[in-house]
Amino acid sequence: MNEETILIQAGLSEEQAAVYQALLEKGPQKASMLAKWTGIKRSLVYKVLEQLETMKLVEKKGGEGTIAVFAPNHP
């Protein structure tokens, strides 16, 4: 059983699991890179990242006027 399957069983959607798993594997990333690696459209990646932020699984880094970078938090 892979990590993404475990995340889905823990209650994440497929998209949430894919984005979170990519962050765990690759480290802090921009949404555009997450979209490239997961095959999920960038607009949906932003929505998923917002959901993961609400769940406290992801932290948004970067200030006003900069490109946001998203980092995984420990589950």
N, C-alpha and C positions, 0 to 999 in steps of 0.2 A: 504494500500500500504506500503510495507516495504522499508527500507532505500536503499537496493541494487537496487530495481526497480527505485527508484528516481535517484540514481547515473547513471543508464543506460539511463534514460530519459534525464539526463543532458549531455549525450554524451560519457560516458565511455563504454568500451566493457564489456561483462559479466565477463571476467577474471579480468579486471581492477577493476570493481565494487566489486567483491568478495574479492580481495586482500585488497583493500582500506577499505572495511567494516570490515574485520578481524582486520586490524590495529587499526581502530577506537574503536572496541570492546575490543581488548586484549592489546592495547598499543604497544610500540616498540617491535619488534620481529625479529628473524633470519628468513631467507628465508625458511629454512627447516621446521620450525614450521608453517609458513604460508602455505606451501605445504600440510602439514598434515591436517590443519584445513579446507582448501578450497577444497582439493581433486585435486588440479592442480599440475602437475608434477613440480618438483623443478626447472628444466631448464627453463620452461615457466614462473614460478614465478619470476625468475631473470629478464627475458625479460620484464615482466609486471612492475616490480619495476623500471626498467630503464625508461620505458615509463612514469610512474607516477612521477618519479624524474624530467623528462623533463617538465611535466605539473606543477611542483612545488607543487604537492600534497603529496609527500613523501620526507623525508630527510634521507640520508644514514649517519650512525654514525659508528665510529670505524676507527682506523688508519691502517697504513700499517702493515701487518702481523697478524692482528686480524680478528675475524669473524665479518662481517658487521651486524649491527642491523639497521633496518629500522623503522622510526617513521613517523606517519601521521602528515601532516601540516593541519591547518585549511583550509577548502575549501573556 
